[in-house]
Amino acid sequence: MYGVIFLFKYPTGEAPTDVPKDGTYDHEAGNNLFFAAQTIQNACGTQAIVSLLLNREGEVDIGKELKEFKEFAGEFPPEVLMPGHAFLSYHGLRA
């Protein structure tokens, strides 16, 4: 299993475009991915690993707590940052 974890701020100075710099966009790819924007300080690595596991559910036994979290947070639209906030408050992830 492979995943990409960005541990730095992604560049935001470029203007959005419908034309990629290289290759093509797959606009439907995000429809089947779990993504929670980081809204918690110093949790980038943990949150990235949890997102990676949630996106590989068919290949990895993620357990009861992560399944419940994925179902709970997956109901929120990612553009309002709610999955990231859910990561902070979900009781099954707090130890």
N, C-alpha and C positions, 0 to 999 in steps of 0.2 A: 504494500500500500504506500502511495506517495501523496504528499500534500505540499502546498506552498504556503509558507508562513512569512508574512512581511512584518518585520520587527522595527519598522521605521515609518515615518509619515510618507504616504504615497504622494508623489508630486501633484499639485493641484493648480499650477500656474498656466496650464495649457487650456485653450478654449475647446469645448466639446465639439466633436465632429461626427458625422455619420459615416465617414470613410476612415477605416483603420490605417495606421502607418504601414502595416504589413499584413498580408493575409486577408481574411474576411471575418466579420462578426457573426457569431451564432446567437442571435437575440433570444432564442428559446432555451438556451443552456441554463440560464438562471432560474427557470421555472421549476427545475427539479433539484435545486441545491438549497441546503439550509445555510443561511448566513445571518449572523447577528453582529451588527456594528458594535465596536468596542465603546462602551460607555462607562467602564470601570477603570480607575487608575491602576496601573501595574498588573493588569490581568491579560495582556495581549497573548502571551504564550499559552496560558491555560485555555483561554477562550478559543484560540486558533486550533488547539488540539481537540477540544470538545467539538468544534464545528467539523473538523476533519472526520472524527469518529461518527458523527451524526450523518455525514454524507456517505459513509461506507457501511451503513447499517446491515445491508445484505451480506457483507463479507466479514463483519466483526459483530460478536455478541455484545451489544452496548448496555445490556442490563435493563432492569425495570425502571430505575430512576431516570436514566437518560432517554429511554423511550417515552416516558411520561412528559419529560421536559420538552422533547422534540414536538410532541403532539400539542402541548400547551403553547409554546412559543411560536410554532409554525402557523398558528392562526392569525398572528399579527403581521401587518404589512411591513417589510424591512425598511421602507423609506421613512417611517416615522420613528425608527430606532427602538421600537418596543421589544424585539427579540433580545437586544442588548440589555435593556433594563430588566427583562425577565430573568436573564442570566444572574443578575445580582440578587434578585429577591426569591428565586425559586427554592423552596425549602429542601428539596431532594438533592441539590447541589452544594448546600452549605454544610460544612463539617466542623 
